[in-house]
Amino acid sequence: MKIVTAAEMRDIDRATSQRFGVPSLTLMENAGTAVAEFVVSKYPSAGRIGVICGKGNNGGDGFVAARKLKTAGREVRVVLLAEPSELRGDAAEMFSKLPIAPIIVPSSEELKREHARAVFESELLLDAILGTGFKPPVSGLYAEAIRLLNASSAPVVAVDIPSGADADVMGEQTGAVARADAVVTFTAPRPAHIFGRLTDGPTLIFPIGSPNEAIVSSLQLNLVTAREIAPLIGPRPLAANKGNFGHVLVIGGSFGKAGAAAMAGMAALRSGAGLSTVATPKSVLATVAGFHPEVMTEPLDETGAGSISTRANERVDALIKDKTVLAVGPGISRIPETSEFVRGLVVNCKTAIVLDADGLNAFEGRATELNGKGRSLVITPHPGEMARLVASTVVAVQRDRINVARTFAREHELIVVLKGHRTLIAQPDGTVWVNTTGNPGMATGGTGDILTGMVAGLIAQNPQHIAEAVIAAVHLHGLAGDVARESMGEHSLVATDLIKALPEAFRRVRGCAANSSVEIRG
């Protein structure tokens, strides 16, 4: 799903009407209906609803929602923050269809009157004051209305975007911005919906009639949704066998870090790979083998410190020959000889590789050697590993995550999975996908190793669709974390909980893919 700017959203609406023949009144009717249906579903006990409307199209959406909610049997009161004579176009048309007499509040003085203030004491409030076309700051009457919204104890549902927010801002908002317990927006999200932390509740994106051909953006930013993933995890052929779903080779582990490689190997299987083998130092092989009987193991020559030695090169070359994809790095350590082994393997191997953890750290100061030209190479750094690769700081990486990931992917012709809140998947052509699943409970050792195994596992099953497989793995990984949080909480969640939660994550993706709307959180 494309992420679009506020200006692009206006162009989309215009193209929908002018090129594709969908009347703008129909778009507004559908938008308001979506808001009302969400309210009826999410807040079934809210009997008294206040709808606070501005004079623009956002207010028009509010008028439609008010009418629909009245029809649904709710007690609805509407406040118009303008004179009716100031309404224009579609908003004026929808105002004329209101089945109730609105409270007209054209000034701050009128807002202070009891009949206007009483609306803000409703059981639920709809914020339809300002939409995504607005550019801050807010002042005067609208700012005063926002203050009253924020002071209310009632839940607030924002229509399109919380009033006062700048739809194109990816960081913290400034000035007067309405709080929101939920946001209902339309057609495609804007940057603030994804990166602006506008609400702690859900943001719903509803289709209202714009065809896909009308949705055009120059941002090269996309939201990962269940619809992109479901085709990769559909029903399997009745005559399928394990050979149809690829063989993952995990190369990693070291003394004291055997669990990382073991978790990656099992995550590959739980993600659907047909076979998974972990190649690991001889001294830790028993630990890895004892993790799960389904994971096969291969012993490798080791250094005196218990990490993989360069003497393992010949054996690894033989192991690679019949494998679909390699996962290199989980628990592999930063012993210099092991780092040399990693660099030689990654530079010379033509098999698809997922590179993570200390496998990435082996290229600190030598990132020019990391290139995916002519093959499939995926790296999955956290901000610290990314900072080491680009010779920068974590603060600098976090400040400019999209550009850092996009630039590295382009220059090194590989896929970058930059982990963190809103994990990014950057492709060599500059396209960036944004994932919204996951939670702070996943900030615990080993969850990155699970992701590495999952990425490899999805690639093993879809070797002709590498980018799609990576996107699917990232989304399912975060969703598994969300599923695990429901029973474990954030403080008690550990990495292996994600493996146990994967079946439910798969089920939810299949279910959500059929929904007309898209829901994001966090």
N, C-alpha and C positions, 0 to 999 in steps of 0.2 A: 504494500500500500504506500503510495507516494506521500511524502511530507511536502507541503506547499507553503509559500509565503501568503501573507494577507492579500497582497496585490494579485498574486496568481489565483487566489480563491475568488476574487471579484471577476477576474477574466474567465474562470471556469463557469461561474454562474451566468455570465453574459453569453458565453459560447453555448451553454446548455439551452438557453432560450433562443438565441439568434440562429445558431447553426443546426441545432438538433430539435428545435420546435417544442421544447418543454416550457410552458408559460411560467414566468417568474412567480405568479400567484400560486401556481402548483407547487413550486419549490418551497415557498413560505408555508403553505398549508401542510406539506409533508414534514417540514421541520418542526412546526408547532405540534403536530400530531405525535411525532416521535418523542418530544419532551413530555407531553401529557401521558403517553403510554408508559414511559419510564417511571414517572411519578406514581401512577396507579399501581404499577408492579412493585416498585421499590418501597413506597411509603403507603401501604394499604390502610393504615390507621389514621393518616393525616386527613382530618375532616375539613378544617378551615385552612384555606390556602390563600396567601397573598401574592399577587403578581405585580412586580414593580417594573414599569415599562418606560423606556426612553422614547424619543420621537422618531428614531430611525428604524431600519429593518429589523434590528434586534427586538425592538418593542413590538413590531409586527408579528414576529415569531411568538412573543409573549401573549399577544391578543388571541392568536390561534390556540395556544395552549390553554389559556383561560376558558375559551369557549368549549374546548374538548373536555376539560376537567369539570365544567359545569354540567355538561351532558352526562358525564360519568357519575354525577350525583354528589360532587364535592361542593362545599360552600366556598365560593370564590369571590375575592375582592381584588379589584384592579386599581392601581395607582398610575396615572399618567403624569410624568414629570414634564409637562408642556401644555400649552393650549392646543385643543383639537385642531385649530386652524393651522398649526405648524406642521401637522402630519402631511406627508406627501406619498403619492404612488401606492404601492402595495400595502404599506403600513396603514395608510388612510382607509383603504378598502377593507382591510381586516378589522380595523377599529369600528367601522360601520356595522360589522356583523356581530359585535359583542352582544350577548344576551342579557348583560347586566349593565347597570349604570356605573361607569368608572368614577373614581375620585380624581378630580382635576387639581393638580398641584403644579402651578406654573412658576412658583417662587419659593425661596427658603422660608419666607414667612408663612406661606400656606402649609409647608411641610411640618411646621411646628404645631399645627392645629390637631386637636384630639382625634378627629375622624381619620386623618392621614396617619398619625402615629399608631393608631390602633391596628392598622393593617400589618405593621411590623411585629405585632404580637401574635400573628397567626401561628398555626402548628407547623407550617412549612412555607418557605418563601421561594419564589422564582425570581432570579435576577435576570431581567431582560432589559437592562438599562443601556449597556454599550456592548457592541460585538467586536469581532476581530478586525474590523476596518478602522477602529479607533486608534489614534496615536496619543499617548499621554503627553502632558499631565491632565488629570481631571480637576476641575475647579467648580466653584459655585454650587448650584442646586444638586448636580449629580454627585459631587463629592460629599455633600451632606447626606444624600440618600445612601451612599456607600457606607458612611459612618454608622447610620442607623441599622443597615444590614449586618454590619460587623458586630454591633452591640446586641443584636437579637440573640436569644438562646435557641431559636428555631433552626432546624436544618435548612441550608440554602442550596438550591440547585441552580447552577449557572447555565444560562442559555447561550450556547456557542463558546463563551469564554467568560471568566469572572470579570465583571466590569472594572475598567481602569487598567487592565493588563495589556501589555504590548504583545501581540500575537507572534511577532518575529524575534522576540528576545529569548535566548536560550538559557540565560542565567536568572539571577534574582531580579524580581520586579522592583520598581521604585515608585514612590508616590502612593496615592490612594488607590488601593486595589481591594475589591470585595473578596471576602472569604467564600469558600465553596466546599460543601460536603460531597458534591458530585458535579460533574460537568457533562453536558450533553451537546456535542458538536456534530457537524454534518459533512458528508462527502469525503473529506480528507483532513488529517490533522495538520495544524500549523506547528512551527518549531516550539512555541511555548507550551503546547499541549504535551509534548514529549519531554522536553528538557527543563521546563519552567517550574516544576513542582507546584502547580496551581492548586492542587487539592490532595488531601490524604486519602480521599475516597476514590471511586472509579471515575474514569473519563470514558464516555461512550461515544463512538463514532457511528452515526446512522447514515445510510444512503438515502437520498431524497429525490433522486431522479436524474442526476448527471451521469451520462454514459462514460465508460472508461476512456473513450477517445477524447473526451473534453478535459480530462484531468491531466494537465501538463505542468511540469515543473523543471526549473533549471538547477535546483539545489543538489540533485543527484543523491538525495536522502530518501530512504524508504523505511517504513515501519514493518517489522517482522510480525506476521499474524499467522493464525492457524491455517489460513487458506493456502499460504505458500508451502506449508509443511505437509499437510495431509496427503498430497499425492505421493510422497515418498514413503509413507508408512501405511499404505493401504493393504487390503487382503493379499496374501501370497498365493501363487499358483498351486493347485492341488498336487501337482507332480514335482514340487520344489524339493531340492536337497541342499545340504549344507554348503555344497560347492557353489551354489547360485548366489550366496550372500557374502562371499569374500573371506579372506583370511588376513587378520591383523597380526602384525609382529610388533610387540612392544619391546623396545630396547632401553633398559634402564635398571634402576635399583643399585644399591651399594650397601656397604655395611652400615646398619642403623637406619636405612631408608628403603628397605625392601618392600614395605607396604605400599609405597607410591606406585611402583611398577605393577604390583598385584592388583591394586584398585583399578588402574588403567586397563589392565587385561580383562577384568571382570566387567567393567563399564562397557567395553567394546561388545562383549557378548550380550549384555542386557540391552544394548541398543539395537541388537538384531544381527550382528556379524555372525557368519556361519562358523568360523573358527577363530581362536585367539591363542597366540603363543607369546610367552614372555621370555626373552633372552636376557639373562642376568648373571652377575658374577657367581662363580661356583659356590662360594661360601654362604650365599644367601638364598640359593635355589630352593632349599627345603622350606624356608619361610614362605617364599612365593608360592610354591607348590601346595602348601597347606592352606592357602587362603580359600581356594575353591577348586574342587576336583575337575570342573569343566575347563579350566585354564591350563593349557599345556606349557611346558617349560623347556628351556635349552640352557645348558651351562656355558659360560664364557670365561676365558682367561681373565685374571684380575691382577690389579696392582697390589702392592704390599698394604695399601690402605683399604683393600676390599672393594675397589671400584673397577669398572671395565678397563682392561688394558688394550693398548694398540696391538698386542699379540692376538687379539680376538678378531682382527680384520678379516682374515681368510675365512674363519668360521661364519662370520656375519655375512660375508659375500655369498656364501653357499645358502644360508638361510633365506636371504632376500629373494632368491630366484623364483619361488612359487608363491610369493606373498602379494596381496593386493595393495596394501598400504602399510607404512611404518609409523609408529608413534615413538618418537625419540625424546628422551629427557626426564621422564618422571623418576625422581630419586637417584639420578645418575651421578650426582656430586660434581664439585668443581676442582677435583684433583687435576693438575695440569696435563698429565698423560691422558686422562679420560677426556678432557676438553679437546685435546689433539685428535683423539679417536672420533669424537663427535664431528669436528670440522671436516675431517677427511671423508666421513660417511655422507654427510649432508651435501658437500660440494660435488661428490662424484656419483651419487646414487640417482638413478633415473626413475625409480619407483616413487609413487606419491608419498610424501612425508608430512606428518604433523609434528612440529617441533615446539617443545615447551620447557619451562623450568630451567634447570641448569644446562639443558641442551641449548637454550637461547643464550645463557650467560657465557657459553663457550665462544660466542661471537662478540663479546664486549671489546670494543676497540678494533674490531675486524668485520664490521657489518657489511663492508663492500664485498665480502666473500659470500654473503647470503643473497642468493638470487634464484628466482624460480623460472627463469626464461626456459621455455621448451619443455616444462614439466609441471607437476602440481606440487606446490609447497605452501603449507599453511603454518603460520606461527601464532601462538596463543599467549602473548605476554600480559602480565599484570602491569600496572603503571611503573613499578620499579624496574622491571625487566625492559620495558619499552624505553625508559629513560636511559638505561645503560646502552641500549642499542643505538640511540640517537645522540649519545654524549650530552645529555641534558639532565634536568632534575625532574623529580616526580611532580613538583608544583607546576613546572612549565608544561609537562605533558598533560596534567589534569586541566590546566587552564585552556588548552587548545586541542582537546582530544580528537575531534573530527579531522582537523588538518594534519595532525601528527600521524594518525593512522592512515589517512588517505595518501599523504605524501610518501610514506614509507612503502605502502603497497604499490604505488605507481613506479617509484624509482627502483624497487627491487623485484617487481613483476611477480608478486606473490599475494596471498590473502593474509590479512592481519586481523586477528580477533583480539581487540584491545579490551580486556576484562575490566569490570567495575560496574558501578551504577550506570545503567543504560549501556551495556556491553555493545561495542561496535564491531561490525564485520566489514572491513574495507577490501574492495576488490581492485585488481590492477588497472581497470579502466576508470577508477575514481568513484565508482558507485559505492555508497556506504549504506549498510542496513543497521537499524537500531533495534536492539532487543529490550523489551520492557518486563520480562519475567525475572524472577530472582528476588532475594531479600537479604538483609544484613546478617541473618543467621548463617548464611553461606560463607561468611568471613571466618573460616576455620580451616585448619590444615587438611589438605587432601582433596578439596573440592575441585581444584584446578586439575589434579590428576584424573579425576572422574571425567571432567570435560575433555581432556586429551583423548581418553579412551573412547568417549562417545563420538567425538569428531571422527576419529579413525574408524569406528564401527559404522557410522552412517556413510562415510566415503567408501568403505569396503562393499557396501550394498549398492552404492550408486556411483561407480567410478567414472561414468560419463557425465555426471552432474555434480561436480565437486563443490561449486559455490553453493548450490541448493542444499547439499548435504551438510555443509558447515553451518549454514543458517539454521537448518532444522536442529542440529545438535545443540547449538547455543540456546535456542528457544526451549527445547525439551529439558535441557540441563537446569535452566532457571525455573521452569515450571515444576520439575521434580523437587527443587528446593522449596518452592511454595507449598507443594503438597506435603512435604515432610514437616514444614513449619506448623501445619494445622494440628498435627498430633504431638510434635516434639517441642514446639516453641522455638524461638530464635536462640536462646542461650544454650539449650541442650542439644541442638542439632549438630551432628557430625557427618563427615563426608559419606560414609557408607549408608547413611539414611537416604541419600539421593538414589543409590542403586535400588533400594527397596521401593522407592516411590516412583520409579520409572514406569512401571506398567500403568499406574493411574494417570501419569502425565501423558502417556500415549493415548489413553482412552479419552482424556479431556480434549486433546488437540483434535481428535477425530470428531468429537461432538461439537466443539466450537466452530469448526470449519463450515458447518452447515448454517450457522447463525447469520442473519442479515447484518447485524451490527458487530462492531469490534469493541472489546472492553480492554482498557489498560489501567494499571494501578501504579502507585508509587511515584 
